[in-house]
Amino acid sequence: MKDSKAKLARLLMALSYVEGEVTLTSGRKSDYYFDCKQTALNPEGGYLIGKLFLDMLTGTGAHAVAGMTLGADPLVTAVSVLSHLEGSPLPAVIIRKQSKGHGTDQYLEGLKNVEPGAEIALLEDVVTTGGTLVTSAERVRAAGFTVGAVLCVLDREEGGTQRLAEAGLTLKSIFTRKELLAAAKG
């Protein structure tokens, strides 16, 4: 796992980490931007993220993985495909930002692959304030499922972990920003 993290750190720094002032999804200003999709959509990066998340999910009781579109789409797909290859399939669920507005008018896609009431792990690329994961958890619970593990690629360490804890969720990350910068140097 350590070798996989080191490889992923190098890829994340090469493909996803950009220094310079940006406005984040939360509305906050930052001196760096982390576009995890660039790494998650890279063949090796997607594999490494999926493998590390799958390792983190071992023993959690998760029956499926879910995440808010668009950032989590490649994450849940990578974990789902790798879980099948490893003989412990975890279906992927995509959480919409807005309900479909027609047909079933639902927020969650992929539910025919998940047993009613199942435990679903939430995946996210980057956590700043935790708002996306709180919304994701609310939508998963409203659909009749329980929320298990809550995982992200990068915790920016800007209050998201605390906000999630207040919502009854425990965040685990592949990297914090500090860990990523240290791993990329080492």
N, C-alpha and C positions, 0 to 999 in steps of 0.2 A: 504493500500500500504506500510505503514511504517513497519508493521510486516513482509510482504513479503520480503522487502529489508533486514531486519535484518536476516531472515532465509537464504536468498541468500548469504549474506555476510559470514555467518558462513560456508556454504557449499563451497563457492569459496575459502576461506582460507584453509579449510580442504582438498579439492580435486584439486585445480588449482594453488595455490600460492606456489612457490618453491624459496627459497633463495639460491644464489650461482651464480657464473659467467657463463653467457651464451651469445651466439651470436644470435641476433634476426633476423627476416625475413629481416629487413631493413639493416642488416649488422652491426648494432651498437652492442657494448658490453653492458651488463647490469649486475647488481648485483642481479637480481631476474628474474624469468620466470613465466609467467602467462599462463597456459595451460587451457583455458576456455572450451575446448572440454570435459575435464574430468567432469566438472560440467554440461555442456549442454547435455551430453549424460546420465546423471544420471536422473532417473525418476522425482524426486522432483526438481532437479536443472533445468531440461528442462522446467518443468511446470512453475516454478517461473520466469525464464527468459522470457518465452513466455508471461506470464501474465503481467509482468512489461512492456515489450515492447508494448504489445497490449494497455495497459493503456496509455502509452506515445504517441501512435498513434491516440488516440481518438481526433477527431476534426481536424486532419491534412489534410484530403482530399485524403489520400492514397487509391489506388485501388488494390494494390498488394505490396508484400515485396520481396526484392531480396538481394542477397549477394554472395560474391566470395566463390567458393568452396575451401577448405573443411571446413574452420572455421565457415562459416555462414550457412552451410547446416542444422545443427540441430536447429539453431536459426529461420530461415525462416519457417522450417517445424513446429516447436512448435507454432509460431505465427499463421500460416495458420490454423492448426488444432483447436487451441483455438478460433480463430475468427469464424470458422464454428460453434463450440459449442455455442458461444455467439450470433449467428444469424446475424453476420456482416462479411461474408466471405471475406478474403483477400488471393488470390492465391499466391503461392510461386513461385519464379523464381530463378534458380541457374545460376550464372555467371561463365563461364569456365575461367580458367587461359589462356588457348590457344583455338583457334577455333577448332571446331570438326575435320576439315581437310578432311571430306568427307560428302556425303549427302548434307545437307543444309549449311554446313560450318559455322555454327553460334556460337556465344559466349553465347547466352542465351537459357536456357532450361525452358519449361513450358509456352511458349508464347501463346499457343492455349487457355489458361485460362484467358488471359488479353486482354482487348479491345485496339485496336490501339490508340496510343497517350495518354494512361492512365498515371496517376501519380503513380510512384513507390517509395516506401520508401526503403532506403538502410540500411541493418543491418550488423554489424561487431562485432566480439568478442572483440578484443583488438586493440586499436589505438595507434601507436607510432608516425610515421611520417605522417600518413594519405594517404600514397601512394596507398594502396589497394583500399580505398574508392574513390580516384580520378579516378583510372582506372575503377572501377565499374561504376561510374557516366558517364564516357565517353562512355562506352559500352552500357549502358541503353539509353543514349541520341542518340547514333548512330543507335540504333534499332527503333528510332522514339517515345520514351517515354519521359516523363518529370521526373525529380528527385525531390521528395518532402523531407520528413523528412530523416535525416541521424542519426542513432542511434548506440551506441555501449554498450557493457557490461562494459568495462573498458577503460578509457582514461588514458594512462600512464603519461599524462601531459609532453610530450617531443617534442612538436612542431606540433603535428598532427592537433589540433584545428585551429591553425594559418594557416597551409598549406591548410586546407579545406576551411577556410574563403577566402583565396586568390583565390580559385577555385570556389567561389560563393556558398559554402555549409556550413551549420550551424550544427555543431556536438552537439548532446545531449547524455549524457551517464547515465547509471544506477549508475555507480560509477566512480570517479577519484581514483587514487591510494590512495591519502590521505584520501578520504572519506571511501574507503574500509577498510583501516587499522583502522580507527577510529570506524567504525561500527562493525568490528569484535571484538574490545576490549569492546565495550559498550553493 
